[in-house]
Amino acid sequence: DKKVMPFEKGLEHGLDFLAEGYKYILNRRISLQSDIFETRLLGQKAICMGGEEAASLFYDTDKFKRDGAMPNRVQQTLVGKGGVQSLDGFEHTQRKQLFMSLMSKENLERMDKEIEYQLEKAVEKWKEQSEIILYDEAKELLVKAACAWAGVPLQQEEIKRRTEQITSMFESPMAFGPSHWRGRNGRNLAEKWIRDLIRQVRNSEIQAEEHTALYTFSQHKDAKGEFLPVKVAAVEILNIIRPISAISIYISFIALTLHQYPELKEKIKTRNSQYYQYFVQEVRRFYPFFPIQGAIVKKDFTWKGYEFKKGTLTILDLYGTNHDPKLWENPSLFQPERFENWKGSPFSFIPQGGGDYLSGHRCAGEWITIRIMKIFLNYFVNELKFEVPPQDFSYRFNRMPTLPVDGFIMKNIQ
Ligand code: HEM
């Protein structure tokens, strides 16, 4: 039986989305008592949905496609054009394979080493400073590690400039005015930088090691024996470096959690290594990062009596699924233990997307993210001593991505 989808009246709710941020969909799922509803966003009809069943529908690639789902302002800053995020079907799987080929055990261990090396160097510097803003320090440290891991040469004098360009891409997609244009400009400059490097690798002017992203995306040839267009290869290499530096957001939240729950430090010290996993997973579940993900209905279908018409923008509530009270007991409490008996569904815990890596759009960097977070967690708990001065620890739900307001200030680091 066909049913009328719960809806909110009005011609446009983009401003409500900006005002309520991460909670926009969840608020309506509560008031409409429905995990699915219809609204209007970006001048068009949009279906919003959240929860485990909705996520499993959303990642069904027979029903949804990604081509055309990403607003221009997000493409111009965060993701770029022509990258894996916008591909569907066979083309997507082939491209995604290149990303996943970089995630071998050896390559992941190489990343751990890069991070540990950069962290040790950074700590030596922090000891000389009276205080640091953790978020800013982590961004730069991660850009250095990411470039080294990706095989992208980075001269000492360009570190600040490149860090600014790379991080502006994920700080700006939802911003307006100058902060947004900073992101577009950052992307243009960073893409040009990487394009030049790809050309140099292809002309053998510089060497890239085989297991690196620079090598992989520069030298890969498709079934027809053709290279990826330089522009696309640059977008994909930045699809590695940019999100690695964005882990700085989770790192700031790890520090915040340890500050707010000092008793968890003792637990981490005394419990086995599994507890690191639970803690890091809970950080990824609890804190807001990516609010939503969009897709387009591929062909007409009906789900639970609701009609999905071809071409309709459909938005999945990532944040709200991680905070769904049907899936998570007391979702607003930080409780790493909840992961002890977690059954591991690919659709209930989706901070980095859901479903499958190759056949779907699940984040290619989930393992890297978790490993880097564990290394920092260990440092904060076992290696570093520091004080946390009074500051604004709150984070705004209508700032996307969000962060503790003062970026987490630490002082007297030893
Ligand atoms: C996709 C989140 C780190 C590479 C995604 C998606 C999300 C996400 C929400 C989209 C899922 C979808 O389209 O349904 C995050 C978060 C991270 C993170 C919160 C923490 C900072 C990383 C890292 C890398 C990475 C470290 C690479 C080293 C990618 C790629 C895609 C992706 C290549 C596109 C996948 C596809 O379209 O098939 N990520 N990510 N991400 N992420 Fe991440």
Boltz pocket constraint, residues with backbone or C-beta under 6 A from the ligand:
constraints:
  - pocket:
      binder: B
      contacts: [[A, 84], [A, 85], [A, 86], [A, 96], [A, 99], [A, 239], [A, 240], [A, 241], [A, 243], [A, 244], [A, 246], [A, 247], [A, 248], [A, 250], [A, 289], [A, 290], [A, 292], [A, 293], [A, 318], [A, 350], [A, 351], [A, 352], [A, 353], [A, 354], [A, 357], [A, 360], [A, 361], [A, 362], [A, 363], [A, 364], [A, 365], [A, 366], [A, 368], [A, 369]]
      max_distance: 6.0
